[in-house]
Amino acid sequence: MALFHVRMDVDIPRDLDPEVRAETIAREKAYSQDLQRQGKWREIWRIVGKYSNISIFDVDSADELHEILWNLPLFPYMDIEVTPLTKHGSDIK
């Protein structure tokens, strides 16, 4: 298990064909929900007022996360920041 905090900021070009936009967003939603069902995409939080999210991924490795992110249908329109996480010494769990 490897946990990662991932911030995704989306910037879809305004001149992108509306049908392509809608289809891409639908594929993104289906892909992300499948990963959530698998337990790999553990949390997803909207950043208020932005087309952005903060997510927590629980994957086997950084390589697996890399593959997941590169396969996001919206990946070409994203700025992504990844932070690896580890248990804090003061955590009582």
For each residue, the residues with C-beta under 8 A, 3 or more apart:
1: 58 59 60
2: 58 59 60 61 62 64 65 84
3: 42 56 57 58 84 85 86
4: 56 57 59 62 65 82 83 84 85
5: 54 55 56 82 83 85
6: 54 55 56 57 65 69 80 81 82 83
7: 47 52 53 54 55 80 81
8: 52 53 55 72 74 78 79 80
9: 50 51 52 78 79 80
10: 51 52 74 77 78
11: 51 77 78 79
12: 16 21 24 51 74 77
13: 16 77
14:
15:
16: 12 13 20 21
17: 20 21
18: 21 22
19: 22 23
20: 16 17 23 24
21: 12 16 17 18 24 25
22: 18 19 25 26
23: 19 20 26 27
24: 12 20 21 27 28 73 74
25: 21 22 28 29 73 74
26: 22 23 29 30
27: 23 24 30 31 73
28: 24 25 31 32 72 73 74
29: 25 26 32 33
30: 26 27 33 34
31: 27 28 34 35 71 72 73
32: 28 29 35 36 41 44 72
33: 29 30 36 37
34: 30 31 37 38
35: 31 32 38 40 41 68
36: 32 33 39 40 41 42 44
37: 33 34
38: 34 35 41
39: 36 42 58
40: 35 36 57 58 59 64 68
41: 32 35 36 38 44 55 56 57 68
42: 3 36 39 55 56 57 58
43: 54 55 56
44: 32 36 41 53 54 55
45: 53 54 55
46: 52 53
47: 7 50 52 53 54
48:
49:
50: 9 47
51: 9 10 11 12
52: 7 8 9 10 46 47
53: 7 8 44 45 46 47
54: 5 6 7 43 44 45 47
55: 5 6 7 8 41 42 43 44 45
56: 3 4 5 6 41 42 43 85
57: 3 4 6 40 41 42 65 68
58: 1 2 3 39 40 42
59: 1 2 4 40 64 65 68
60: 1 2 64
61: 2 64 65
62: 2 4 65 66 84
63: 66 67
64: 2 40 59 60 61 67 68
65: 2 4 6 57 59 61 62 68 69 82
66: 62 63 69 70
67: 63 64 70 71
68: 35 40 41 57 59 64 65 71 72
69: 6 65 66 72 75 80 82
70: 66 67 75
71: 31 67 68 75
72: 8 28 31 32 68 69 75 78
73: 24 25 27 28 31
74: 8 10 12 24 25 28 77 78
75: 69 70 71 72 78 80
76:
77: 10 11 12 13 74
78: 8 9 10 11 72 74 75
79: 8 9 11
80: 6 7 8 9 69 75
81: 6 7
82: 4 5 6 65 69
83: 4 5 6
84: 2 3 4 62
85: 3 4 5 56
86: 3
87: 91
88: 91
89:
90:
91: 87 88
92:
93:
